[in-house]
């Protein structure tokens, strides 16, 4: 085998490889001979089929098989002999015309990008602040109030009672309504509902929705005008005025159970203390999760400032394409970052390219930290995570687990985050981390988003 390096530019490497036709022919003959010893064809005794017939029947298929194996083995030899670590699967192209004929040496090219050499930074020099929050008793009280309200009972108000008191829905009472919303006279997705419970003076609806139903009675229809908040969850509706045609079907009083041991037993707990402990634990887990996300972002920012090595262009291109697709989708929906508005595409592409390279660089660094320090995900950890993922699909858990087994590449989407978290934990153990207690509101504030302006 003859190997010639034709390009060495940064992380890019190109090679031309030539395999002698005599070696290929020898492998093909050996494979055909082995096949002929077990071959059964009509008119011949088992294993006695003449070689010319074996070649005529199976020569092309065996030649293709030999060529594929030879090219694969030779490519691996190029990598192993030179100690090359490709960033992605090398691109292999056969140069020889009609290679299965095996009338000449086989020539092919290998094009690849290498993983960069990464010098491990001093993790002990990293100083981080971990902000934490503790669950206040008042927050638990509020959560218990919501639990009690969720377990309320509704008692319809009789028509004669309404007549006697002389007015319709009042604060604290609950209307059951059907509604149909429109923007500019056109119905919109999610704008209709049936048998919807609306508490007068309650929350959970667009500002002005419940307020305009005060005084309504069963059988009554109303048209109300509201405006979606500017920060509404659906960008296509944010800030837009809308009308809703309301049909009132029932008016009820609500009875909210007292927050006591009886409510706790209804919830399946022994007593109210157990419920408080459960609510506190859940909220603390939520706070701790937010704290970890903030700390992880700070760590990645710190690592990004400690390393600077070239990244494979092919991986950076893939990452950039994903980012740009997300940007274009946000732009189409009108939800792109304010700092990005008004910039031309060339400027934004250059800035988002910086983000793409930063992400790839951090990914390669975390991967190298794991490799150098033998950090791995055990099968037990992976199986546990796969089961948790499958549990997100009630009634289809078994099918989801089979799906992961059938498509191993999907398993990597579960393994990769696990490995990343273990690497992060490893680095945090070596870094200097100081804890600071803040309010839940301060903890919940979103850290600065990764915008093109920030990258620039």
SVG drawing of the C-alpha trace seen along z (x, -y; Angstrom):
<svg xmlns="http://www.w3.org/2000/svg" viewBox="-87 -49 91 83">
<polyline fill="none" stroke="black" stroke-width="0.4" points="0.0,0.0 1.3,-3.4 0.2,-6.5 0.9,-10.0 -0.1,-13.1 -1.4,-15.7 -2.6,-18.4 -1.7,-19.5 -3.3,-22.8 -4.3,-23.5 -6.7,-20.7 -7.3,-19.6 -5.5,-16.5 -5.8,-14.9 -4.2,-11.6 -3.9,-9.5 -3.8,-5.8 -2.9,-3.1 -3.6,0.6 -1.7,3.1 -4.0,5.0 -2.2,8.2 -3.2,7.9 -6.8,7.2 -6.9,10.1 -5.4,12.4 -8.1,11.5 -10.8,12.0 -9.5,15.4 -9.3,16.5 -12.9,15.4 -14.1,17.1 -12.3,20.3 -13.9,20.3 -17.3,19.7 -16.8,22.4 -16.2,25.0 -19.7,24.6 -21.6,23.5 -24.6,25.6 -25.7,25.2 -28.0,27.5 -25.9,30.0 -22.9,29.9 -21.9,31.8 -21.7,29.6 -18.3,27.8 -17.4,29.0 -18.6,26.0 -15.8,25.0 -14.1,21.8 -15.0,20.1 -18.6,20.6 -18.1,19.3 -16.4,16.2 -19.2,15.7 -21.9,15.9 -20.4,14.1 -17.2,12.4 -18.7,8.9 -20.3,9.1 -17.2,10.5 -15.0,7.9 -17.2,5.1 -17.1,6.7 -13.3,7.0 -12.9,3.4 -15.1,2.1 -13.3,4.0 -9.8,3.1 -10.6,-0.6 -12.0,-0.6 -9.0,1.2 -6.6,-1.0 -8.3,-4.1 -8.1,-2.9 -4.4,-2.2 -3.8,-5.7 -5.4,-7.0 -3.8,-4.6 -0.2,-4.8 -0.2,-8.6 -2.1,-8.9 -4.9,-10.9 -8.1,-11.6 -10.7,-12.7 -13.4,-15.2 -15.9,-13.4 -16.1,-10.4 -13.4,-10.8 -14.6,-11.3 -13.3,-8.6 -13.5,-8.8 -12.3,-6.1 -10.2,-7.5 -9.7,-4.3 -12.2,-3.7 -14.2,-0.5 -12.4,0.7 -14.4,4.0 -12.7,5.2 -9.4,5.3 -7.3,4.7 -5.1,2.0 -4.1,0.8 -6.8,-0.8 -6.4,-4.5 -8.6,-6.4 -8.4,-9.7 -9.1,-10.3 -10.2,-13.8 -10.6,-14.6 -10.4,-17.2 -8.6,-16.5 -9.6,-17.1 -7.4,-19.9 -4.8,-19.4 -6.3,-20.8 -4.2,-21.9 -6.1,-21.4 -6.6,-24.7 -6.0,-25.2 -9.4,-24.4 -8.3,-25.5 -7.9,-29.1 -11.7,-29.3 -13.6,-31.3 -17.4,-31.1 -20.4,-32.2 -23.3,-29.8 -26.5,-31.7 -29.0,-29.7 -32.5,-30.4 -34.4,-28.8 -38.1,-28.1 -39.9,-30.6 -42.9,-29.5 -45.0,-32.1 -44.3,-30.4 -45.4,-27.1 -48.6,-28.7 -49.4,-30.2 -48.8,-26.8 -51.2,-25.1 -53.8,-27.7 -53.5,-26.8 -53.8,-23.1 -56.9,-23.8 -58.4,-25.8 -57.7,-23.1 -59.8,-20.8 -62.7,-23.2 -66.3,-22.1 -68.8,-24.1 -72.5,-24.5 -74.7,-25.9 -76.9,-28.8 -80.5,-28.2 -82.4,-30.6 -84.8,-31.6 -81.8,-32.6 -80.5,-34.8 -83.9,-36.4 -84.2,-37.0 -80.8,-38.7 -81.2,-40.8 -77.7,-40.5 -75.5,-38.1 -72.0,-36.8 -70.1,-38.5 -66.5,-38.4 -65.5,-34.9 -68.2,-33.2 -67.5,-30.9 -69.0,-31.1 -69.0,-28.1 -68.8,-29.5 -68.1,-28.7 -66.0,-31.3 -64.8,-32.0 -62.1,-34.6 -61.2,-36.5 -58.5,-38.9 -59.5,-41.3 -62.6,-39.3 -60.7,-36.1 -60.7,-33.1 -57.2,-32.2 -55.7,-28.9 -56.4,-28.3 -59.1,-31.0 -62.1,-28.7 -63.1,-26.8 -66.1,-25.0 -67.3,-24.5 -64.5,-26.7 -64.6,-27.8 -64.0,-31.5 -63.7,-32.9 -64.8,-36.5 -61.8,-38.4 -59.6,-35.4 -56.5,-34.9 -55.4,-32.8 -57.0,-34.7 -56.0,-37.7 -56.3,-40.9 -59.9,-42.2 -61.4,-38.8 -62.9,-37.8 -63.6,-41.4 -65.9,-42.0 -68.0,-39.0 -69.0,-40.4 -72.8,-40.4 -73.3,-37.8 -76.1,-35.3 -76.7,-31.8 -78.1,-32.0 -76.6,-35.4 -74.2,-36.1 -71.6,-38.9 -68.9,-40.2 -65.8,-41.4 -62.7,-43.3 -59.3,-42.5 -55.6,-43.0 -53.0,-40.3 -50.1,-41.3 -46.9,-42.3 -45.0,-39.4 -47.7,-36.8 -46.4,-33.3 -47.5,-33.0 -45.6,-35.7 -48.2,-35.8 -50.8,-37.0 -48.6,-39.2 -49.9,-42.8 -52.8,-42.3 -56.4,-43.3 -59.0,-40.6 -62.8,-40.1 -64.4,-37.1 -68.0,-36.0 -69.1,-34.5 -72.0,-32.2 -72.7,-31.8 -73.9,-28.3 -73.8,-28.2 -73.1,-30.3 -71.8,-28.6 -70.5,-29.3 -67.2,-27.7 -66.3,-26.0 -62.6,-25.8 -61.8,-23.2 -59.8,-24.3 -56.1,-23.6 -56.0,-20.9 -55.3,-17.2 -58.5,-16.3 -57.3,-17.9 -53.9,-16.2 -55.6,-12.8 -57.6,-13.6 -54.3,-14.1 -53.0,-10.8 -50.8,-12.1 -50.9,-11.3 -51.3,-14.8 -50.8,-18.5 -47.2,-18.4 -46.4,-15.8 -48.0,-17.9 -46.0,-20.9 -42.8,-18.9 -43.6,-17.6 -44.4,-21.1 -41.2,-22.5 -39.1,-19.6 -40.5,-20.1 -39.9,-23.9 -36.4,-23.4 -35.6,-21.0 -36.8,-23.6 -34.7,-26.3 -31.7,-24.0 -32.2,-23.1 -32.2,-26.8 -29.1,-27.4 -27.2,-24.6 -28.1,-26.0 -26.8,-29.4 -23.6,-27.9 -23.1,-25.8 -23.4,-28.8 -20.9,-30.7 -18.5,-27.7 -18.8,-27.5 -18.2,-31.2 -15.1,-30.8 -13.8,-27.9 -14.5,-29.7 -12.1,-32.5 -9.4,-30.0 -9.0,-28.1 -8.4,-29.2 -7.8,-26.5 -9.0,-26.1 -12.2,-24.2 -13.0,-21.9 -14.7,-24.0 -17.1,-21.2 -18.5,-20.9 -18.6,-24.7 -20.6,-24.9 -23.1,-22.4 -23.6,-24.3 -23.9,-27.7 -26.5,-26.2 -28.6,-25.2 -28.3,-28.6 -29.1,-30.5 -32.2,-28.4 -33.4,-29.2 -32.7,-32.9 -34.6,-32.9 -37.5,-31.2 -37.5,-33.8 -37.2,-36.6 -40.2,-35.2 -42.2,-35.1 -41.0,-38.6 -39.4,-37.4 -35.7,-37.9 -33.6,-39.8 -34.0,-43.6 -30.2,-44.0 -30.3,-41.9 -33.0,-44.0 -31.7,-46.4 -28.5,-44.5 -27.9,-43.1 -27.5,-39.4 -23.8,-39.5 -23.1,-41.2 -25.4,-38.8 -23.9,-35.8 -20.4,-36.9 -21.6,-37.4 -23.5,-34.1 -20.5,-32.4 -18.6,-33.4 -21.3,-31.8 -21.2,-28.6 -17.4,-28.4 -17.7,-29.1 -20.2,-26.3 -18.1,-23.8 -15.0,-24.8 -16.7,-24.3 -18.1,-21.0 -14.7,-19.7 -13.2,-20.9 -15.7,-19.1 -15.3,-16.0 -11.5,-16.1 -11.8,-16.7 -13.9,-13.5 -11.5,-11.5 -8.4,-12.6 -9.9,-11.9 -11.7,-8.7 -15.1,-10.1 -17.8,-7.9 -21.5,-7.1 -22.2,-3.7 -24.8,-1.4 -26.7,-1.6 -26.8,-5.4 -27.8,-5.3 -30.5,-2.8 -31.9,-4.8 -32.0,-8.0 -33.6,-6.1 -36.3,-4.8 -37.0,-8.3 -37.2,-9.6 -39.7,-6.7 -41.8,-7.6 -42.5,-11.0 -44.8,-9.0 -47.5,-7.4 -48.8,-4.2 -46.0,-4.0 -43.0,-3.3 -42.3,0.1 -42.5,-1.1 -40.1,-4.0 -37.5,-1.7 -37.8,0.5 -37.4,-2.6 -34.1,-3.5 -32.8,0.1 -33.8,0.0 -32.1,-3.3 -28.9,-3.5 -28.0,-6.9 -31.0,-8.3 -29.4,-6.8 -26.6,-9.3 -29.0,-12.2 -29.5,-10.9 -25.9,-9.8 -24.4,-13.1 -26.1,-15.3 -25.3,-12.8 -21.6,-12.9 -21.6,-16.7 -23.1,-16.9 -20.5,-14.5 -17.7,-16.5 -19.2,-19.7 -19.3,-18.2 -15.7,-17.1 -14.5,-20.6 -16.7,-22.2 -15.0,-20.0 -11.7,-21.6 -12.9,-25.1 -13.4,-27.6 -17.1,-28.0 -18.6,-30.4 -22.3,-30.1 -24.5,-33.2 -28.2,-33.1 -30.5,-35.3 -34.3,-35.7 -36.2,-33.3 -37.0,-36.2 -33.3,-37.0 -32.6,-33.4 -35.3,-33.2 -34.0,-36.1 -32.8,-34.9 -29.0,-35.3 -27.9,-37.3 -29.0,-35.5 -26.4,-34.5 -27.2,-37.0 -25.1,-37.9 -24.4,-41.3 -23.0,-39.6 -20.8,-37.4 -19.5,-40.4"/>
</svg>
